[in-house]
Amino acid sequence: MDTTLQQDIRSTSRMEWQPLKEAGVDTSGIFVKILRVDGSGRPPSFLLRFDPGAAYPYHNHPAGEELFVLEGSCILEGSVLEQGDYLYTPPGFKHSVKTETGCVLLFLVPEEVEIIS
């Protein structure tokens, strides 16, 4: 078996959820599992778990984003996404994320988001 490939496998069921921490942003009730880190040390691929009632503030995606709902449901700009739903947001798309039920989401975010106050 290729040992290089083994180093790149993430066994998410064995990973611990870590509180999401972002300076100046209320991320209470949001937890992360980082899947990949790029050359700059930034994670473009990650899982987020939102507790019921948790929300991530209004923000911009300069390079777009891909989101897949693994569990539960979330609300983006009035649209409800449920388990199995996929969303591609194009560069410059602005939105917030909230959940009433709780959810687990897979994100692919090629560039850091910009919080809009």
Phi, psi and omega in degrees: 000140180292116182291333177296316178298318180301325180291338183264356179279132177248115177273086188298334179291340179262351180277146176271141172290133178248142176301135176287127180235122176223127182303128176076007182238132176283106181246024181299135180083009179240133183231153187230149166232115182278128182264325183209146176239134180276182183300337180270358181091005181266138178272106177276346180232123183199161172256140172239137172247124178255126171290157176307131179088353181286154181212147174248133190292167178305130184207166180249146175247094182302329181243017180082185183196154170237139184223136176228128182273113180273322180215150174072209180210157178219167182235126176235117177049043176086351178264132178268126175250132183243171181314129180094349180280145178238142176223129170254125175252128183288164177308137179086002180285133182245136180192170169243170177227132174216164178215142175265329187261342192095155181194164170235126185235141171262127179241140168238108186234099187291341181218148182305140177284161176243117178289135180249117181268000000 
